Amino acid sequence: MRQRCSARYLMAFSRLNSKSQFLFFCVLLIFVCGVGLCYTSFCTDSEPPPSFDAIKRAHIKSDAILRDRYGNIIHELRVDITGRKLDWVPLSEVSNSLIETLIASEDKRFFRHCGFDLTALLHALFENAFTSKRRGASTITMQVAAMVDKSLKPEGKRRSVKEKLMQIKTALKLEKTWSKQQILETYINLVSFRGELIGISAASRGIFDKEPSGLCMSESLILASLVKSPNAIPEDIIERAKRLKIAINADIDVGEFQSTAKRLLHRPYSIKQRASIAPHVAHYLLKKGQTDITSTIDGKLQDYAIGLLEEYLSVLKGQNVNEGAIIVIHNQTGEILAYVGNRGISSTARYVDGIRSKRQAGSTLKPFLYALAIDQQSITASSIIENTPLDVPTERGVYRPENYDKRFTGSVTARVALASSLNVPAVKVLLMMGKDMFLEKLGELGFTKLEDSDYYGFSLALGTLDVNLFELTNAFRTLANRGVWSATTFAINTAKNNSRRVFSEEASFIVSHILSDREARSTTFSLENPLATRYWTASKTGTSKDMRDNWCIGFSDTYTVGVWVGNFSGTPMWKVSGITGAAPIWHEIMNYLHKNTTSKPPKPPEGVIRAFVKMHTGINDAIREWFIAGTEPISTNDKTTPRRKPKIIYPPNDVYIAIDPDIPQGRQKVFFEATEDTQNIHWVLNGDVICRGGFCGWTPSGGRHTLRLIDNNLKILDEVAFTVKD
């Protein structure tokens, strides 16, 4: 074969005139002298080429990998759009057929030359000078030289003689300092195959959906043929591959090969993600230049949560429930163990993160309101709150809160009111504490973008605040951590340096105890419901206005779990509440977390005591309740005398009360209400005692008024000011 080629070149040369022959010898002489100068320069040039290890380290993938806390891949995300480069593949993990075809196609004498191939150079010079063919003479080493040294990039479409000589010089250096295997490995990882596919890993997965180690001869022929002209039309690639098959005498079925090649080359290439179960976490953590990050996510838990959410949403579809979100946080460390922003591939909006989306909180804010009131010693868990119709005058009119079931149960304890999520008692507690104080406390809990308190009104007690599942779940984690708020993290073993106390240990314990009380919540939810677990948990549900959102947030001794279901569009659900929508999902997640472990109730802090309370309101004869030390009642034979300072529930400070013109003058009444109903407290209006006990009816008169609550010793217990509009 070589003899025939040589004879062909000699015959062509003999047909040239003497002038052309002379020009050819001049070009050849110049080039040979240039090569010699390159070699001489190489021998005296002390500047070394980049090392193989340096080039390998500098290889940055276009696709970054997110791992779970155990090192398993849970998501693969493209972070660089300039080219598609995947993992650096060792030469040992590439099929022998691909190596064989690449060498045959690009550099037959690769293992015999020292960086450049003089024979190939002469052949290229002759064909380019005296035939219509255009032939390159770059060896694999020379191509690698251009890949690792960006200064060798040609200024035009083709390299000049000077640029070619510099490429040879760099190739000589590489051959002197690198092994042939290192050169070949670098080549297969940096060469362009098709379109944006750079390197064998991207080409193999993008075109054939397999790893480089599994490439067969037919596939290797296609890839080797792509190198010379990556963007050639499929027909040209196939013809080139057929010629290469003949050159290496490959044993393949040509018909089957052609059919396969046409099918693969005509379709768009696509690289399938090796894992895709944490898209939102990946978008938060993976950036350009970051190729491999380990997160706090538990891959098995994440996968289970995705499947569970899809299962329950399929059941709730008939009630117009289409989306959901789940987050699991480790109480002590703040590490996020599961983060499911939507239902995944079947989501109505796959890129929307339901965990970060702002929605009305519903009743999920009530535990924080009661914790504030208990912390301020304004109420105790045994305080009697009237669950009766309430009219709250405001500048916008009269606000009349209603319970979820539209019923009123009369006198209830604060424990029952919170556990059963009663609305009217919650509004009364807010009237007592004030909107500003509660809003300030919500800010301490990590809720952001808060408006002025007048924006929400007294409906703030019922959750008109816009929150997201991320903030809400971490706020409940504050209760789990005995009143200390701290930031969450996706990084393992991150030190907590921004923690702050929001509630006392005592108030946090009491509220957590209430949220775990199965019997106390039975007023609204009955004894059997998804909030009841075989191990200790504390939880709260919530449903926003018109059933647009429902929530279930709760914690065990180790984990805090938050669940939201609804619609990203904001359309209402049909007959779905927190107890029927989000709660069953929460229950199953908790069961999964505690399948091999249990959860124990928190130990009472030193600052709380448990005491019997003799009730005189018809609720119970006596109950045993937890109190912050000093707020427990002193029992007598017939009633309970509170040790804490009574507060005015109604009217709130600075409220405006309007006189109803439809009620005859003198027959309209405004009722004042205190936290305790005892004959030891007196109502003083504008300096005059008007009545005593926890309730007081007053015939309103226009103007500004000052109302005080005093004890038998004339000590002022509480004071508010209000205005009556004529």
Secondary structure, DSSP 4 states (H G I P E B T S, - for coil): -HHHHHHHHHHHHHTS-HHHHHHHHHHHHHHHHHHHHHHHHHHH---PPPPHHHHHHT---SEEEEE-TTS-EEEEEE---S-EE-----GGGS-HHHHHHHHHHH-TTTTTSSSS-HHHHHHHHHHHHHSS-------HHHHHHHHH-GGGS-SSSS--HHHHHHHHHHHHHHHHHS-HHHHHHHHHHHSEEETTEESHHHHHHHHHSS-GGG--HHHHHHHHHHHH-TT--HHHHHHHHHHHHHHHT----HHHHHHHHHHHHHSPP----S-BS-HHHHHHH--TT--EEE-S--HHHHHHHHHHHHHHHHHHGGGT--EEEEEEEETTT-BEEEEE-S-GGG-SSTT--TTTS-EE-GGGGHHHHHHHHHHTTS--TT-EEEES---EEETTEEE----TTS---EEEEHHHHHHTT-HHHHHHHHHHH-HHHHHHHHHHTT--S---HHHHGGGGGGT-SEE-HHHHHHHHHHHHTTTEE---BSSTT------EE-S-HHHHHHHHHHHT-TTTTHHHH-SSSTT--SS--EEEEEE-GGG-EEEEEEE-SSEEEEEEEE-TT-PPPSS--TTTTHHHHHHHHHHHHTSS----PPPPPTTEEEEEEE--SSS-SEEEEEEETT-S-EE-SS-EE--SPP-EEESPTTEEEE--TTSPTTT--EEEEES---TTEEEEETTEEEEESSEEEE---SEEEEEEEEETT--EEEEEEEEEE-
